[in-house]
Amino acid sequence: MSQHATEITHRLVSTPGGRIHLVEQGSGPLVLLVHGFPESWYSWRHQLPVLAAAGYRAVAIDVRGYGRSSKPDATDAYRMPALVEDNVAVVHALGEESAVIVGHDWGATIAANSALLRPEVFRAVALLSVPYAPRGGPRPSDIFAGMGGDEEIYMSYFQEPGRAEAEIEPDVRGWLSGFYAAFSADTMPAPGAPDPHFVSKGGKLRDRFPAGRLPAWLSERDLDVYAGEFERTGMTGALNRYRNMDRDWEDLVAFDGAPITQPSLFIGGGQDASTTWLAAAIEAYPVTLPGLVSSHLLDGCGHWIQQERPAEVNRLLTDWLAALPN
């Protein structure tokens, strides 16, 4: 690896909604990395040096509301078109006209919509953990209300401003460790145990988190990094993404059922509910992702895929990137 490829640069760039903090490594074609909930640019720590060494300009952002990026007060400042324009602004602020975009969890949905809304900027898209499912069907809040019976799914639990914050913020580090463990292959609850995606009446999400050990991919130092960011910023900016799902459904009505035609890649975890609950979305890829190059499910892998299985994800990403047209 060259000395240049090992250098990491932090910077803030201006966007229509404020400023975005990013971490950059390497030179070459731009690859924009977009994290999910509840994470940060640090989720891509295993990918940045590998992409740089492979000849790419790897850039991982803190999504609006996270880390050192701007955190607007208004809840509706976190709607999907605004996050897409943040990504466009980052590309242009870096002096580039186009980029490959890679996203995980909410970042996968943001990446997919970036490719959908701004295809002239995002020439290819890789989705990790959360499959692409085009806008359509009932209003999201109506779907959530019909799930879980007497229990409440976490997306609904996150809707009311302040409610989840009251659970998380008194013990950010403890809550994050449980949340990460609940959806990691080596620490998730056993089959038949109460599902940590749901909240019982009068309960909290953390009631169902595993306790006592961290997943293998997460060191105490890694947890300190994540916890330190959210202890400083609070959780509202991150949670506001969930509070805009109905607005997204309204904002994207013109894209109902729309496919993403650019070259694409999907990598999911075999033990991740995102791939089992959304199995029909994966099956629909010939229609919804006609440019799909390859789709992969990693056996024995949970939700935090690029951290649980960095070597495999890095190989799949770099092989896909190398095969893209210039």
Residue pairs with C-beta under 8 A, 6 or more apart in sequence:
1 49
1 52
1 53
2 53
4 26
4 27
5 25
5 26
5 49
5 52
5 53
6 25
6 49
6 52
7 25
8 23
8 24
8 25
8 48
9 23
9 24
9 25
10 21
10 22
10 23
10 24
10 68
11 21
11 22
11 24
12 19
12 20
12 21
12 22
12 68
13 19
13 20
13 22
13 89
13 90
13 93
13 94
14 89
14 93
15 64
15 70
15 85
15 86
15 89
15 90
15 93
16 82
16 85
16 86
16 89
17 64
17 70
17 72
17 77
17 82
17 85
17 86
18 64
18 69
18 70
18 71
18 72
19 69
19 70
20 61
20 62
20 64
20 69
20 70
20 86
20 89
20 90
21 41
21 61
21 62
21 67
21 68
21 69
22 41
22 59
22 60
22 61
22 62
22 90
23 41
23 44
23 48
23 59
23 60
23 61
24 57
24 58
24 59
24 94
25 48
25 49
25 51
25 52
25 57
25 58
25 59
26 48
26 51
26 52
26 53
26 55
26 56
26 57
26 58
27 52
27 55
27 57
28 55
28 56
28 57
29 55
29 56
29 57
29 99
29 100
29 321
30 56
30 57
30 59
30 91
30 94
30 96
30 98
30 99
30 100
31 51
31 56
31 57
31 58
31 59
31 99
31 100
31 101
31 102
31 321
32 59
32 61
32 87
32 90
32 91
32 99
32 100
32 101
32 102
32 122
33 41
33 44
33 47
33 48
33 58
33 59
33 60
33 61
33 102
33 103
33 107
34 61
34 63
34 87
34 101
34 102
34 103
34 104
34 107
34 108
34 110
34 111
34 114
35 41
35 43
35 44
35 60
35 61
35 62
35 63
35 66
35 103
35 104
35 105
35 106
35 107
36 43
36 103
36 104
36 105
36 106
36 107
36 108
36 129
36 130
37 105
37 106
37 238
37 239
37 241
37 242
38 176
38 179
38 226
38 230
38 235
38 238
39 66
39 104
39 105
39 226
40 62
40 66
40 67
40 225
40 226
40 229
41 60
41 61
41 62
41 67
42 60
42 222
42 225
42 226
42 229
43 60
43 104
43 304
43 306
43 307
44 58
44 60
44 306
46 306
46 307
46 310
46 313
46 314
47 58
47 60
47 102
47 306
47 310
47 313
47 314
47 317
48 58
48 60
50 314
50 318
51 58
51 314
51 317
51 318
51 321
52 58
54 318
54 321
54 322
56 321
57 94
59 90
59 94
61 69
61 86
61 87
61 90
62 68
62 69
63 69
63 83
63 86
63 106
63 107
63 110
63 241
64 70
64 71
64 72
64 77
64 78
64 82
64 83
64 86
64 237
65 71
65 72
65 78
65 233
65 236
65 237
65 238
65 240
65 241
66 229
66 233
66 237
66 238
67 229
67 233
71 233
71 236
71 237
72 78
72 237
75 161
75 240
75 243
75 244
76 244
76 247
77 240
78 237
78 240
78 241
78 243
78 244
79 244
79 247
79 248
79 251
80 109
80 110
80 113
80 244
80 247
80 248
80 251
80 252
81 113
81 117
81 251
81 252
83 110
83 113
83 114
83 241
84 110
84 113
84 114
84 117
84 118
87 101
87 110
87 111
87 114
87 118
87 121
87 122
88 114
88 118
88 121
91 97
91 98
91 99
91 121
97 121
98 120
98 121
98 122
98 123
99 121
99 122
99 123
100 122
100 123
100 124
100 125
100 126
100 321
100 324
101 111
101 114
101 115
101 122
101 124
101 125
101 126
102 111
102 125
102 126
102 128
102 317
103 109
103 110
103 111
103 112
103 125
103 126
103 127
103 128
104 128
104 129
104 130
104 305
104 306
105 128
105 129
105 130
105 274
105 303
106 130
106 241
107 128
108 127
108 128
108 129
108 130
108 131
108 132
109 130
111 122
111 125
111 126
111 127
112 125
112 127
112 132
112 260
113 252
114 121
114 122
114 125
115 122
115 124
115 125
115 260
115 262
115 264
116 255
116 258
116 260
117 255
119 261
119 262
122 262
123 262
123 263
123 324
124 262
124 263
124 264
124 265
124 291
124 324
125 260
125 262
125 263
125 264
125 265
126 264
126 265
126 266
126 267
126 317
126 320
127 264
127 265
127 266
127 267
128 266
128 267
128 268
128 305
128 306
128 313
129 267
129 268
129 269
129 272
129 274
129 275
129 303
129 305
130 274
130 278
131 266
131 268
131 274
131 275
131 278
131 281
131 282
131 285
132 260
132 264
132 266
132 281
132 285
132 288
132 289
133 278
133 281
133 284
133 288
134 255
134 256
134 257
134 258
134 259
134 288
135 248
135 249
135 252
135 253
135 255
135 256
135 257
135 258
136 256
136 257
137 143
139 246
139 249
140 155
140 245
140 246
140 248
140 249
141 156
141 159
141 245
141 246
144 153
144 155
144 156
145 156
147 153
147 156
148 198
150 200
150 201
151 198
151 199
151 200
151 201
152 198
152 199
152 201
153 197
153 198
153 199
154 197
154 198
154 199
154 205
155 242
155 245
157 163
157 164
157 199
157 205
158 164
158 239
158 242
158 243
159 242
159 243
161 236
161 239
161 243
164 205
164 235
164 239
165 234
165 235
165 236
165 239
167 175
167 204
167 205
167 206
168 175
168 230
168 235
169 234
169 235
172 227
172 230
172 231
172 235
173 223
173 224
173 227
173 231
174 206
175 206
175 209
176 223
176 226
176 227
176 230
177 214
177 218
177 223
178 206
178 209
178 210
178 211
179 205
179 206
179 209
180 214
180 215
180 218
180 223
180 304
181 187
181 188
181 209
181 210
181 213
181 214
181 215
181 218
182 188
182 189
182 196
182 208
182 209
182 210
183 196
183 272
183 273
183 302
183 303
183 304
184 215
184 216
184 217
184 218
184 302
184 303
184 304
184 308
185 215
185 269
185 271
185 300
185 301
185 302
185 308
186 215
186 216
186 302
187 210
187 213
187 214
187 215
188 196
188 210
188 271
188 302
189 195
189 196
189 208
189 210
193 208
194 200
194 208
195 208
196 205
196 208
196 209
197 273
198 208
199 205
199 207
200 207
214 220
214 223
215 302
215 304
215 308
216 308
217 304
217 307
217 308
218 304
218 307
230 238
259 287
259 288
259 289
259 290
260 288
260 289
260 291
261 290
261 291
262 291
263 291
263 293
263 320
263 324
263 325
264 289
264 291
264 292
264 293
265 292
265 293
265 294
265 295
265 316
265 317
265 320
266 282
266 285
266 289
266 292
266 294
266 295
266 296
267 295
267 296
267 298
267 305
267 313
267 316
267 317
268 274
268 275
268 282
268 295
268 296
268 297
268 298
268 305
269 275
269 297
269 298
269 301
269 302
269 303
269 305
269 308
269 309
270 297
270 298
270 299
270 300
270 301
271 300
271 301
271 302
272 301
272 302
272 303
272 305
273 303
274 303
275 282
275 297
281 288
282 295
285 292
285 295
286 292
293 320
293 323
294 316
294 320
296 316
298 305
298 309
298 312
298 313
301 308
301 309
302 308
305 313
306 313
